[in-house]
Amino acid sequence: MSADFERRKFSRRQSDEDLRISEEKYRNILESITEGYYEVDLAGNYTFYNDSLCRILGYSREEMTGMSYKNYTDKENAKKLFAGFNEIYKTGIPTKIVDYEIIRKDGEKRHMETSASLLKDSSGNPVGFRGVVRDVTERIKQQEALRQSEEKYRNILESIREGYFELDLEGNYIFANESNCRFLGYTKEELIGKNYRIHTSQEAAEKLYQPYRELYKTGKPIESVELESFTKEGNKVIHETSVSLIRDDKGKPVGFRGVSRDVTARRQIEEELRKNEEKYRTIIESIQDGYFELDLSGKYTFVNDAICRHLGYTREELIGSDSRRPQDEANARKTSQAFRELYRSGEPIKALAAEYRKKDGTKGYYEMSASLIKDAQDKPIGFRGVSRDITERKKAEEVLRASEEKYRTIIETMQDGYLEMDLSGRYTFANKVIPEHLGYSHEELIGATARAFQDEENYKKTLKSFIKIYNTGKPAKSLEVECIRKDGTKGIYELSSTLMTDAQGKPVGFSSISRDITERKKMEEELRKSEEKYRTILESIDDGYYEIDLQGNYTFFNDAEARNLGYTREEMMGMNSRKYQDEETYKRTFQAFMELYRTGEPIKALEMEAVRKDKTKVFNEISASLLRDELGRPIGFRGITRNVSARKQMEDALRLSEERYRTILDEMEEGYFELDLAGNTTFFNDSICTIFGYPPEESLGLNYKQYTDKENAGICFKVYNEIYKTGIPGMVQEYEIIRKDKTKRYVETSASLRRDSSGKIVGFRGISRDITERKRVEEALKKSRDELIKKNKELEESRRNVQITLEKLGSAYEELKTTQAKIIQQEKMASIGQLAAGVAHEINNPVSFIASNLGTLNKYIGRFIDFMQAQTDIIKGFKSPDVADKMGKKRKQLKIDYLMEDVQKLVQESLDGTERVQKIVQSLNRFSRVDDADYRKTDINECLEQSINIVWNELKHKATLHKDYGKIPATKCYPQQLSQVFINLLLNASQAIAEKGEIKIKTWGTRKEIWVSISDTGEGISPEKITKVFEPFFTTKEVGKGTGLGLSISYEIIQQHKGDISVESTEGKGTTFTVKIPVVS
């Protein structure tokens, strides 16, 4: 007993030391990891944490003690954490709480990610939570940077006017920007995944095939191919497309990308021009215009009636006269030159335009075509031609020029004011019209608010409007406000305002267009008085006239009022005005009429929205005054209703048109300029300064010779001189300029004549564009594409690195979680081992006593039986038969023979049971022995027997056990660990059998390897689950019936033995686990 006690004492000390080493090992792991580890009670107060958590939060260990998560989170994030922990508490399922924000001690905000699980006491009651915290701030920043970069390039693609698309190698859309979708009439959802053939005819598809095939083979981009497509609605459109290859990171072609430009309108114009040319050619050939013949001296030899009508002369007056008579000197010289060239070259004159003067002195224009008349010997004898009177066309061109001049003047001299304010309402910018409106200088206005020149009522109205714009983001149109000018006079202005935002979409202020409508308001007032004066002519006016009682019910109205609202006279009579107004409009009109009733002041031009009988809406402008009885008491209201829907639309259209023309010159990239006849600059936009490199003050008056060398100045002069002489617009193509900084650029200029109001030529106007970059476009495009590919690769590499980091962090976390679970499992196994040792010790002694006593009892019973048998023999030998009979009956009655036979069986069964208990105790002793944790030589068959003894109670009720032990060599191993593997496999086999089945154990081996297979006839494992059975926490059992660690630990034990464990299973038939370990001598 003393030796046994000492052995147990040593074993306990050894277990304590192992536990201390294990605790120190895992404590060191927790303190060395970069993630924060924590344990909190159910109230969220820290009970344990590692140094990393202190570093993450910025607090010392002393400050952290007893601190709650609420101390370093704001209300929103504290609520998010509480919800996560509450879910864990209710379900018991570990959870990851992703991306919440903490505030460090130094005030810095960081993004965190935590995983947490329940912490339970020895009785299984929840006492808190444990988990791991990870700082993911940098990852969030990287993701945000990646998102912003992606959004930037996506916005570029979505904002360009040209269509951008990407196709796979089969021609299916994988991306298309908004312009491409709008051009084809499809939504993105409808287009993505569809083949380009849905909008391409068979002929166009065949035309496309060869260029795309060539692009795929050579990689050379398709620079421009013109195609015909059909929109979703079936309309034909023409687009010009350039395409290049998309390659993967290995350079392999994976698709096509391209830019598509809608040239439908251009082609329609060209087609229209072609038809016009055909039309005029037919007219000329069918001699619908004037036809004439001249001799070689230029005298008329024949004219038709049209020529006579054109010139106003009779046929007799023209025949024999000089054809140059109706022309001034310049036009006659131009005509003579053309005919001399015709005579010299034989080339017909086509569409020569010239000015002529009719007989009555009026001017006209004609367009002439002419050819030679030859005799039979092919000798020129004169000219014939067709002349068209183009006077009206010239007039139309002049009207068009004047119209263009008019709109340009509107743009340059707009009368409306433009202003910008910050969010506090202070002026930050105003054009020159605003100071003119209000009478203040520009300096006085900047920094001022509307309160400075509005009374309280108008300021509140303005403030309310801007607050609404700020809250809704929607523009406010036609807000009428009264302002007090600097000189004390009042003006009425109409404001249209929108919200200004920065690049991130954050509101930074407001912009407004201000229109002075003071005169309009005065005119409206005059109109109201005029309408009042002539109110008796009600039925002849287009405006509606109405009378209503004090409750708002119609008592009288004209036809125009009924038409305006879409009701019949019968339906209108007695109808309340509330019926055709929504709630908001009704409140506003009710307030106005209440004010009219209270003050007697008429309502002047109140704008309101009405809902007609057919549910359509109209905008009405109403005026109203009190209707009184003969005693002067108010009995109702009368007024005029005017439908101003069209005016509203016109005002909106006018505003948009004005804004469009005003911004054309300011925003156009091309330079616009005007020159006098000497070539000096008289007007220009900002783009001219940018192109030529001169500031505005130096650009004014600058002569074109100052920024061109002699050769290029000559080119410009020649074109401008030709424009001056012919009046036909011209183009100076690709000439070189010298900027102020002496750098050289290539410019392309289109120019036309500029005339004053009397038609006199005063200079030139034109458009200049810098085409330097166009000359290097191919190189620039290639460089841009290479840079874009490089950037994409860098982005992809960054994304891949982030993904790898995330995967590593995820793996580390999973390993930590697995290690933690295995520590718990090992602690459980250690506890089971200690418990088994204690139980075995406690059972062993009484079982020994029972076994010893049963053996002695068996001997005693044998002697009793021998004695009784002898006694029976003696009684049978008595002479008295009565005694023998009585004894025989009594023996039979008490079943002595049966009892003698059965008691021996009972004792033997008890001895067998005791021997069974001793074997289990011995197996438990071996399983729990510390020395079994050593690496020693072991018989695997014996190890299996010990494992079977331990779990026999689980097996015997579920399965018939078949053992097929082969002759195998002993091997060095950790027997206790292998027993744990066999116990796990046997228990899994038993639990896989639903009711009654079979379990087969087989061992075999060679000199180098030992195999153990454990098979069952259970439910089996599905193919999709069988690959996961050795993963930590994976289990096919119900919740609460397995940890998912048994096979994972078994796998690691066999791996430590440099062996292998495999599984084969068929659903519904059973599973076989095979263990292979090497023989180590």
HUSUL-V185845 format. One record per helix or strand of 3 or more residues. SS is the DSSP state (hx for helix, st for strand). FROM is the first residue (numbers start at 0). TO is the last residue. If there is no record, write none. Layout:
ss:SS from:FROM to:TO
ss:SS from:FROM to:TO
//
This chain:
ss:hx from:1 to:31
ss:st from:35 to:40
ss:st from:44 to:48
ss:hx from:50 to:56
ss:hx from:60 to:63
ss:hx from:68 to:71
ss:hx from:74 to:90
ss:st from:94 to:102
ss:st from:108 to:119
ss:st from:125 to:134
ss:hx from:136 to:158
ss:st from:162 to:167
ss:st from:171 to:175
ss:hx from:177 to:183
ss:hx from:187 to:190
ss:hx from:195 to:198
ss:hx from:201 to:217
ss:st from:221 to:229
ss:st from:235 to:246
ss:st from:252 to:261
ss:hx from:263 to:284
ss:st from:289 to:294
ss:st from:298 to:302
ss:hx from:304 to:310
ss:hx from:314 to:317
ss:hx from:328 to:344
ss:st from:348 to:356
ss:st from:362 to:373
ss:st from:379 to:388
ss:hx from:390 to:411
ss:st from:416 to:421
ss:st from:426 to:429
ss:hx from:431 to:437
ss:hx from:441 to:444
ss:hx from:449 to:452
ss:hx from:455 to:471
ss:st from:475 to:483
ss:st from:489 to:500
ss:st from:506 to:515
ss:hx from:517 to:532
ss:hx from:537 to:539
ss:st from:543 to:548
ss:st from:552 to:556
ss:hx from:558 to:564
ss:hx from:568 to:571
ss:hx from:576 to:579
ss:hx from:582 to:598
ss:st from:602 to:610
ss:st from:616 to:627
ss:st from:633 to:642
ss:hx from:644 to:666
ss:st from:670 to:675
ss:st from:679 to:683
ss:hx from:685 to:691
ss:hx from:695 to:698
ss:hx from:703 to:706
ss:hx from:709 to:725
ss:st from:729 to:737
ss:st from:743 to:754
ss:st from:760 to:769
ss:hx from:771 to:774
ss:hx from:776 to:875
ss:hx from:880 to:892
ss:hx from:895 to:927
ss:hx from:929 to:932
ss:st from:935 to:937
ss:hx from:939 to:954
ss:st from:958 to:964
ss:st from:970 to:972
ss:hx from:974 to:991
ss:st from:996 to:1004
ss:st from:1008 to:1015
ss:hx from:1022 to:1025
ss:hx from:1045 to:1055
ss:st from:1059 to:1065
ss:st from:1069 to:1077
//
